[in-house]
Amino acid sequence: MTMLCVIQFLETTGYALYTVAIVYFVNEIIDLPDRVQGQAYFSMTNTIGIVLGSLVGGLLLDWSGSGALLAFASLAGGAGMVLLLWALKKPAQARQTAVAK
């Protein structure tokens, strides 16, 4: 029970930092009229990700235990990191092109 209370506290502080990061990121890459929509898309995809992650995690646990869950989470995390790095390069390249012109 103590561990659940500690995790719950860390979740609240982690989510607060995550929310600030989302707002900052959206304000940096999206034009002024579309910023609220961009933040809404982040919230929507976060919720969808949580639901799908819970469903897939539960199925993997039922199917073959924690080993399959760990392997899948590692692969998905690695793929997410690669996609994030790829996506972050695109706005920087666009800014460099705009400054050069």
C-alpha positions as CSV (number, residue, x, y, z in Angstrom):
1,M,0.0,0.0,0.0
2,T,2.9,2.4,0.8
3,M,4.4,1.8,-2.7
4,L,1.0,2.7,-4.3
5,C,0.9,6.0,-2.4
6,V,4.5,6.8,-3.5
7,I,3.7,6.0,-7.1
8,Q,0.5,8.1,-7.0
9,F,2.5,11.1,-5.7
10,L,5.2,10.7,-8.3
11,E,2.5,10.5,-11.0
12,T,1.0,13.8,-10.1
13,T,4.3,15.6,-10.2
14,G,5.3,13.8,-13.4
15,Y,2.1,14.7,-15.1
16,A,2.5,18.4,-14.1
17,L,6.0,18.5,-15.8
18,Y,4.6,16.6,-18.8
19,T,1.8,19.1,-19.3
20,V,4.1,22.1,-19.2
21,A,6.4,20.4,-21.7
22,I,3.4,19.8,-24.1
23,V,2.4,23.5,-23.9
24,Y,6.0,24.7,-24.5
25,F,6.5,22.3,-27.4
26,V,3.2,23.2,-29.1
27,N,3.9,26.9,-28.7
28,E,7.3,26.4,-30.4
29,I,6.2,24.5,-33.5
30,I,2.6,25.5,-34.2
31,D,1.3,28.8,-35.5
32,L,-0.6,31.0,-33.1
33,P,-4.2,30.3,-34.4
34,D,-3.7,26.5,-34.1
35,R,-2.0,26.2,-30.7
36,V,-5.1,25.3,-28.7
37,Q,-5.9,22.6,-31.3
38,G,-2.4,21.3,-31.1
39,Q,-2.6,21.0,-27.3
40,A,-5.9,19.2,-27.7
41,Y,-4.4,16.7,-30.1
42,F,-1.6,16.0,-27.6
43,S,-4.2,15.3,-24.9
44,M,-6.2,13.1,-27.2
45,T,-3.3,11.0,-28.4
46,N,-2.1,10.7,-24.8
47,T,-5.5,9.3,-23.7
48,I,-5.6,6.9,-26.7
49,G,-2.1,5.8,-25.9
50,I,-2.9,5.1,-22.3
51,V,-6.0,3.1,-23.2
52,L,-4.3,1.1,-26.0
53,G,-1.2,0.5,-23.8
54,S,-3.4,-0.8,-21.0
55,L,-5.3,-3.2,-23.3
56,V,-2.1,-4.5,-25.0
57,G,-0.3,-4.8,-21.7
58,G,-3.2,-6.8,-20.2
59,L,-3.4,-9.1,-23.2
60,L,0.4,-9.7,-23.2
61,L,0.3,-10.5,-19.4
62,D,-2.6,-12.9,-20.0
63,W,-1.0,-14.4,-23.0
64,S,2.6,-15.1,-21.9
65,G,3.5,-13.3,-18.7
66,S,5.8,-10.5,-17.8
67,G,8.6,-11.5,-20.2
68,A,6.5,-10.7,-23.3
69,L,5.3,-7.5,-21.7
70,L,8.9,-6.4,-21.1
71,A,10.0,-7.3,-24.6
72,F,7.1,-5.5,-26.2
73,A,7.5,-2.4,-24.0
74,S,11.2,-2.2,-24.9
75,L,10.5,-2.5,-28.6
76,A,7.7,0.0,-28.5
77,G,9.8,2.5,-26.5
78,G,12.7,2.2,-28.9
79,A,10.4,2.7,-31.9
80,G,8.8,5.7,-30.2
81,M,12.3,7.2,-29.5
82,V,13.2,6.8,-33.2
83,L,10.0,8.4,-34.4
84,L,10.4,11.3,-31.9
85,L,13.9,12.0,-33.1
86,W,12.8,11.8,-36.7
87,A,9.9,14.2,-36.1
88,L,12.0,16.7,-34.1
89,K,14.5,17.0,-37.0
90,K,11.8,18.1,-39.5
91,P,10.8,21.4,-37.7
92,A,14.5,22.3,-37.2
93,Q,15.2,21.7,-40.9
94,A,12.2,23.9,-41.9
95,R,13.4,26.7,-39.6
96,Q,16.9,26.6,-41.0
97,T,15.5,26.7,-44.6
98,A,13.3,29.7,-43.6
99,V,16.2,31.6,-42.0
100,A,18.4,30.9,-45.0
101,K,15.9,32.5,-47.4
